[in-house]
Amino acid sequence: MKYNFDEIIDRVHSQGSYSTKWSSSPYMAGMFKSDTVPEDRLCFFVADMDFKCAPEIIEATKRVAEHGIFGYSTAPKEYFDAVIRWMKERYSIDVTEEQIHCAQGAHHAVVEAVERLTKPGDGVIVPLPTYYYRGDINGVGRYYVGCQMKNDNGYYTFDWDAFEAACKETQNTMVILMQPHNPTGRVWTEDEIRRIADICRKNNVIMLCDDVHIDFKRHGKDIIPFMNVVGPEGIVMITGLGKTFNLAGLSLTNVIIKDEALMKKMGRGNTMLSPFSIAACIAAYNECGDWVDQLNAYLDENIDYVVERVNKEIPGAKVHAPEGSYILWIDFTDCGYTAEELDARIGGKAHIGLSDGAGMEPPKGTIFRRFCVTSPRSVVIEAVDRLVECMK
């Protein structure tokens, strides 16, 4: 393997890290049920990788730093050409520069789309469990409408009756979809995509596709963008370099809209990207495809390792191997512990940072834990050893 994903990077003490994931904040201390953050903590609660960025990206941002002026910046044609190339080669989507809307991160893109494409008082449907969109939606005067999916031993599917009923409510004008889904790891089949689109279009519901994890394919499984299956009508696609290339701190997202009416409402915006973001995007999409492919192969092995051991060695725990992304959604319901007892064991005793599902899957979300396996193998192995031990 050309790239060394086994390298352990010190994100706690290294000058220049500034990592939220590895910080010593009071919030972090609370995760470990302590007044202070334990030095031996292991953190897997956020979609943030502990792998060094591709060397081509590092070199590109070094050139910007060496230039020495970080003033107001404009994305050049080379930037848009790189986005266009990636979408064509990876997903067979023909995009023009006019169909790309730049945003400062995925959350910012979601907020912009909700605010510009819906009206105050409208409802935004979110299939549950889900990533945290409640603040994005409620924060701009819209209503969060949760729609629970069906859970078959860790494999989630739409409750079609409930979803269609939500779409038929005239005040609900948008649904947020994820491909692959976060946190369940589902990759929607073409039949599922067609059924979703058919229901949405019959009821004039916009499909906001948060595809920031779409580059993370598991075991060669293809992930097909919605617009490839049903065309671009009523679809807004949010892409993300932050997840794919571990560039979340650069707050860079490209939104693809091929529906002319929606793009007119959305507008291309006047988002000013940083010169570092511009350089990183050009390098990532032009030079780092091989890095992404090798990363996916490495993550496959991490996922297989954790899934096998959790299902085998923790009685009652259930985790389904994701079809996409690097997120594991572990169900501890049958382990016999309350949410507080889980926190005491996993965070307080084992010093493992996992995010609970309190805001992802009401009403039983507190018994689930989200595990992002984006760390060197030795760290993942240590975490599973601790998890198995603390759950005895």
Secondary structure, 3 states (H helix, E strand, C coil): CCCCCCCCCCCCCCCCCCCCCCCCCHHHHHHCCCCCCCCCCEECCCCCCCCCCCHHHHHHHHHHHHHCCCCCCCCCHHHHHHHHHHHHHHHCCCCCHHHEEEECCHHHHHHHHHHHHCCCCCEEEEEECCCCCHHHHHCCCCEEEEEECEEECCEEECCHHHHHHHHHCCCEEEEEEECCCCCCCCCCCHHHHHHHHHHHHHCCCEEEEECCCCCCECCCCCCCCHHHHHCCCCEEEECCHHHHCCCHHHCCEEEECCCHHHHHHHCCCCCCCCHHHHHHHHHHHHHCHHHHHHHHHHHHHHHHHHHHHHHHHCCCCECCCCCECCEEEEECHHHCCCHHHHHHHHHHHCCEECEECCCCCCCCHHHEEEEECCCCHHHHHHHHHHHHHHCC
